[in-house]
Amino acid sequence: MTASDIKALLGIAIKTERFVLGISQEELAERAGLHRTYVSDVERGARNPSIGSVEKLARALQISVSTLFGQATGAHASKQLVEILLVEDNPLDVRLTQRAFEKAQITNPLRVVSDGAEALDLLFATGSYAYRSKDDHPKVILLDLNLPKISGLEVLRRIKGDARTQHIPVIILTVSNRGRDINECRRLGAETYIVKPVGFQKFSEVTPRLSLAWVLVKPNGTLSAQPRERIFDRP
């Protein structure tokens, strides 16, 4: 793992913890006694923070330095697992999803982004994610429809309209299984949907419908899903 890898993964770990707490970069910077631009650069992997700054950020995030570095290096070590991308702007729904996976002891990396623009940057290695390989994609996407900046429907449209990403299974997160949005998601190519909040049972029920040889990994083995044709649930 190179120094640039460590910077990038540490930035992702800090941003993920900040999002779980539901605080802005400005608030994190204030809590840590650092400048917001400095925090922004660290989160983007554009700055190599000092140990002192990492300690301040860890305290501000209410975790230990070892936990923060463990999350960063753990993300690198688990790249061989199926990575799940959660695109969700509601911190409560994010935490409920994380707790559901933790309770089920699912060890797959769960990456969280909070708006449609950031999701597209991550998927296509642009903007603050320009350091990523253009071939480094999550294997499953959990996509909320009501997103800031760029809507979930538009994100889905771009994912399924690009040859680089159209193969990625997309599970729509919705508050209802009825309405025109569900039909439009079906038309655009989403695999299925889950009515929020996301629980492990709901997720495990839809994964056999995805075109994956396997999708989830527990500490004691693998949960398999046989490949099938895409089937979008009917309301």
Secondary structure as the mmCIF struct_conf table of DSSP 4:
data_model
#
loop_
_struct_conf.conf_type_id
_struct_conf.id
_struct_conf.beg_label_comp_id
_struct_conf.beg_label_asym_id
_struct_conf.beg_label_seq_id
_struct_conf.end_label_comp_id
_struct_conf.end_label_asym_id
_struct_conf.end_label_seq_id
HELX_RH_AL_P HELX_RH_AL_P1 ALA A 3 LEU A 21
TURN_TY1_P TURN_TY1_P1 GLY A 22 GLY A 22
HELX_RH_AL_P HELX_RH_AL_P2 GLN A 25 ALA A 32
TURN_TY1_P TURN_TY1_P2 GLY A 33 GLY A 33
HELX_RH_AL_P HELX_RH_AL_P3 ARG A 36 GLU A 43
TURN_TY1_P TURN_TY1_P3 ARG A 44 GLY A 45
BEND BEND1 ARG A 47 ARG A 47
HELX_RH_AL_P HELX_RH_AL_P4 ILE A 51 ALA A 60
TURN_TY1_P TURN_TY1_P4 LEU A 61 GLN A 62
BEND BEND2 ILE A 63 ILE A 63
HELX_RH_AL_P HELX_RH_AL_P5 VAL A 65 ALA A 77
TURN_TY1_P TURN_TY1_P5 SER A 78 GLN A 80
BEND BEND3 LEU A 81 LEU A 81
HELX_LH_PP_P HELX_LH_PP_P1 VAL A 82 GLU A 83
STRN STRN1 ILE A 84 VAL A 87
HELX_RH_AL_P HELX_RH_AL_P6 PRO A 91 LYS A 103
TURN_TY1_P TURN_TY1_P6 ALA A 104 GLN A 105
BEND BEND4 ASN A 108 ASN A 108
STRN STRN2 LEU A 110 VAL A 113
BEND BEND5 ASP A 115 ASP A 115
HELX_RH_AL_P HELX_RH_AL_P7 GLY A 116 PHE A 124
TURN_TY1_P TURN_TY1_P7 ALA A 125 ALA A 125
HELX_RH_3T_P HELX_RH_3T_P1 GLY A 127 TYR A 129
TURN_TY1_P TURN_TY1_P8 ALA A 130 TYR A 131
BEND BEND6 ARG A 132 ARG A 132
TURN_TY1_P TURN_TY1_P9 LYS A 134 ASP A 135
BEND BEND7 LYS A 139 LYS A 139
STRN STRN3 VAL A 140 ASP A 144
BEND BEND8 LEU A 145 ASN A 146
BEND BEND9 PRO A 148 ILE A 150
HELX_RH_AL_P HELX_RH_AL_P8 GLY A 152 LYS A 160
TURN_TY1_P TURN_TY1_P10 GLY A 161 GLY A 161
BEND BEND10 ASP A 162 ASP A 162
TURN_TY1_P TURN_TY1_P11 ALA A 163 HIS A 167
BEND BEND11 ILE A 168 ILE A 168
STRN STRN4 VAL A 170 THR A 174
BEND BEND12 VAL A 175 VAL A 175
BEND BEND13 ASN A 177 ASN A 177
BEND BEND14 GLY A 179 GLY A 179
HELX_RH_AL_P HELX_RH_AL_P9 ARG A 180 LEU A 188
TURN_TY1_P TURN_TY1_P12 GLY A 189 GLY A 189
STRN STRN5 THR A 192 VAL A 195
BEND BEND15 LYS A 196 PRO A 197
HELX_LH_PP_P HELX_LH_PP_P2 VAL A 198 VAL A 198
HELX_RH_AL_P HELX_RH_AL_P10 PHE A 200 VAL A 206
HELX_RH_3T_P HELX_RH_3T_P2 THR A 207 ARG A 209
BEND BEND16 LEU A 210 SER A 211
BEND BEND17 ALA A 213 ALA A 213
STRN STRN6 TRP A 214 LYS A 218
TURN_TY1_P TURN_TY1_P13 PRO A 219 ASN A 220
STRN STRN7 GLY A 221 SER A 224
HELX_LH_PP_P HELX_LH_PP_P3 PHE A 232 ARG A 234
#
